[in-house]
């Protein structure tokens, strides 16, 4: 795939769709961490790593969401960078959820996901 030119722009409608998708996924991520943290069980040391991954991934998603709201996000190079960064954040959140789920399945953590 060819790199976009320095001032090549994307259509605002296309960016708006990406902004909507990023907002929905960010909302799901925030809802998951809110539900998990509000669990009345005590925390253990093994729960720290999934929480760090979730927090880092959500922070990246929030940064990308803010970047997509900026006026200069219509520049193709900035849009592409934001899109790649969002996928990194999404991957980190998925790794955090997977690790928390694995801890739950193996009985290592005290913050159950499965109920």
N, C-alpha and C positions, 0 to 999 in steps of 0.2 A: 504494500500500500504506500502510495506516495505521500510525503510530508506536505501539509498545507503551506501555502505561501504566507509571508509575514503579515499580510493584511486581509487574507481570505476570511470571509465571514460565513457563518451558518445562518440558516433561516431562523427567525425568532420562534416560529411555531414548533420547529424541531427541538430547540432548546427548552421550550416550555413543557413539552412532553417528557423530556429527560428530567426536568426540575420536578414535575409531578411524581414521576416514578421514584426519584431519589427521596422526596418527601415522604412518600408512603412507606418505603423501606426503612427510612430513619424512624418513622413512627412505630413500626413493628419492633425495631431494635430497642427503642426507648421503652415500649410497653413490656417487652420481655424482661429487660433488666429491672424495671420497676416491680413487676410481679415476682421476680426471683428474690430481690432484695427485701420485699415486704414479707417474705416467708418468716414465720415466728421462730423457726429453729435456730439454734446457736451456730455460729460460724466456726469452721475449723481451718487450719493452715492450708489444707489442700484446696479450699474454696478460693483462695487468693488469686491463683494463676488464672482461672477462668474469668474472675472479676476484672483482673487487669487487662486481659484480652478484650473483653466486652467494652470496657471503658475506653481503651485506646481505639478500637474500631469505631465506636460511636463518635468519639472526638474527631476522627478523620471524616466521618460522614457529615458531621455538623459543619466542618470547615469547607467541605466540597459544596454543601448546600448553600452556604454563604457565598462561596465563589460563583456558583451558578446564578445567584441573585444579582451579582454585579453587572453593570452595563457592559463591561469589556468581555463578558463571557461569550458574547457573540463572535469573537475572534476565534477562528477554527483551532488554532494552536492551543489557546487557553481552554477551550471547551474540551479538546482531546485530552489535555493534561488532567482536567477535573474528572473526566469520565474514568480514566485509568486509576486515579487516586481513589475514586469512589469504590471501584471494584476491589482495590486493596483493602479499604476499610470494611467492605462487605465480607471479604475473605477472613479478615481478622475476627469479626463478630461471629462468623460461622465457626471458626476454630474455637472460640470461647464457648459457644453453645455446645459444640461437639465434645469439648473437654469436660464441661459441666455434666453433660449427659453420660459420658463415660464414667466419671466419678460416681454418679448416681447408680449406674448399672452395677459397677463393681463394689458399691457400698463404701466408698472411700470418703466421700464428702457428707456433710451434715445438712446441706441445702438441697433437698430433693427437687427434681424437675418433674419426675413421673408421677408424683402425688403420694 
